Amino acid sequence: METEADTATTVADAEFRPHRIKPRSVATASRLSDLAFGLGQMYCGRFVRGLVIYTIGMMILLASIIMIALMKGRFLQAFLMGMIPATVLWLYAKLDARRLAAKAPADYALKEYNRWYVYAMLVVIFIQFAIGAAFFIREVAYEAFVVVTARMSPTIRDGERVLVNKTIYDVEPMRRGDVVIVRSPDRIRTALVQRLAALPGDKIEIRGREVLVNGLPVARPGAMPSTKPSTQPTGKVVEVTLPPGRGYFTSDNPDAMLGDHELGDLGGAPLSNIVGRVEFIYWPPLTRVQ
């Protein structure tokens, strides 16, 4: 005979079980795997497997940061070396999570770790680590800049976005003709895109609007024939030999409109003011800068 106590227990179980039993969704497992490595496995009740995958993902990210720091000037190679195993792990974790969710019983009983705040905590840790890695890369390896001048057109046009290699000169010598980001000696917070036209020891001659380095005119890819009068007296020539530690910087298009926030040719400046070499235009077209 069923007692009142048994009846009360049955009613309590009936009220409790719908909140403790939930089938696993393939779509949810897949989305959780996209948020962080291993979350899909945890969602499907495989906590240890998910934790192992999560840890491996964090280790790959850490190893990528170390490679970027050690492989100076070779950010893209280091980045790819980290991205390949990370992509393989992501694909495995995603497909495995989908498989586990499809095989999970319809009466799957929620585990203690199947809580939204557990997933949220792991995602926050992963995202914070990834953000820290991005800031590290920006500080020591590559940095993105938006060009806000037409003075380097057509090499780089106004509004284009470029990637700057900040460690390339740790492993390669500076070369005449490199397009660089350099800070103005007078406005140190102002980053300019310029072409490194001359190196220490080079002889600079300025004849009106023409700049010569060691007797050869500086190439101006965007320069057009101009009827503008020279700003210097006819026949006046400025000559200087660059001392150690200084370079001479020019623009590709001296005839472009000059705004209040722009400089034309930067001229002589310390080489230590160079932020890095411009290597790619990443938007709107993906183009290597030469």
C-alpha positions, 0 to 999 in steps of 0.5 A, spaced: 500 500 500 502 506 498 503 511 504 502 518 504 510 519 505 511 515 498 506 519 495 509 525 497 516 523 494 513 521 488 510 528 487 517 531 489 521 527 484 516 528 478 517 536 480 524 535 480 526 531 474 524 535 469 529 540 471 534 535 472 533 531 465 535 535 459 537 532 452 543 534 449 542 539 443 547 538 437 547 545 435 548 547 442 554 543 443 557 545 436 556 553 438 559 551 445 565 548 442 566 555 438 566 559 444 572 555 447 575 548 446 572 543 450 566 546 452 562 542 447 564 535 451 563 538 458 556 540 455 555 532 453 557 530 460 565 528 458 568 533 463 575 530 463 575 530 456 573 537 455 578 539 460 584 536 457 581 539 450 581 546 453 588 545 457 591 543 450 588 549 447 590 554 452 597 551 451 597 552 444 595 559 444 601 560 449 606 556 445 604 561 439 605 567 443 612 564 445 614 563 438 612 570 436 616 573 441 622 568 439 621 569 432 622 576 431 620 579 424 617 572 422 610 574 425 606 570 420 610 564 420 610 564 427 602 565 427 601 560 422 605 555 426 600 556 432 594 556 427 595 550 424 594 545 430 589 550 433 585 549 427 586 542 427 584 541 435 578 546 434 575 541 428 576 535 432 573 538 438 567 541 434 566 534 430 567 530 437 562 534 441 557 534 435 558 526 435 557 526 443 551 530 443 547 526 437 549 519 441 547 522 448 540 519 451 534 523 451 534 522 458 540 525 460 541 527 467 545 534 468 551 534 472 553 538 477 558 542 472 552 543 467 551 550 469 551 556 465 556 560 470 561 554 469 561 555 461 561 562 462 567 562 467 571 558 462 569 562 456 571 568 460 578 565 462 579 563 455 577 570 452 581 574 457 587 570 455 586 571 447 585 578 449 592 578 452 595 575 447 592 580 442 595 586 446 602 582 446 602 581 439 600 588 438 606 591 443 611 587 440 610 584 433 605 587 429 600 593 429 595 595 425 594 603 422 589 606 418 593 611 413 590 618 413 594 621 408 594 621 400 601 623 401 603 616 399 598 614 394 598 610 389 603 606 394 598 606 400 591 610 399 588 615 404 583 610 408 587 604 407 589 599 413 596 597 413 600 591 418 606 594 420 612 589 422 615 592 429 621 587 429 623 586 422 629 590 423 631 586 429 633 581 424 634 585 417 638 591 416 634 597 414 634 598 406 633 605 402 626 604 399 622 601 405 615 604 407 615 605 414 611 608 420 615 613 423 614 618 429 615 625 428 621 628 432 616 634 433 610 631 435 612 624 438 605 621 438 604 623 431 605 616 427 607 618 419 607 613 413 613 615 410 619 612 405 626 611 408 630 614 402 636 615 406 641 612 411 646 614 415 652 616 411 648 618 405 649 625 402 642 629 401 641 634 396 635 638 396 634 642 390 627 646 390 622 640 390 627 635 388 631 630 393 637 627 391 640 621 395 648 620 393 647 624 387 640 620 385 633 623 385 628 619 390 623 616 386 616 619 387 611 614 384 605 618 385 609 625 383 606 628 377 609 634 373 607 640 376 607 648 374 607 650 382 613 655 383 619 652 388 618 654 395 626 656 395 630 661 391 632 658 384 639 655 384 639 654 392 641 647 394 641 644 401 646 639 402 647 635 408 651 628 410 646 624 415 650 623 421 650 616 425 643 614 427 639 618 423 635 617 416 631 621 411 624 620 410 620 622 404 613 621 401 611 618 395 606 623 392 608 630 394 603 634 390 597 631 394 593 635 398 596 636 405 591 637 411 592 640 417 594 633 421 599 631 415 606 632 414 609 632 407 616 629 407 618 628 414 626 629 412 631 628 417 629 624 423 632 619 428 632 611 426 630 610 433 623 613 431 621 608 426 615 604 429 616 598 424 616 596 416 609 596 413 608 590 410 601 589 408 595 593 406 589 588 409 583 593 407 580 594 402 585 589 398 590 584 401 596 587 398 604 587 399 607 594 400 613 595 396 
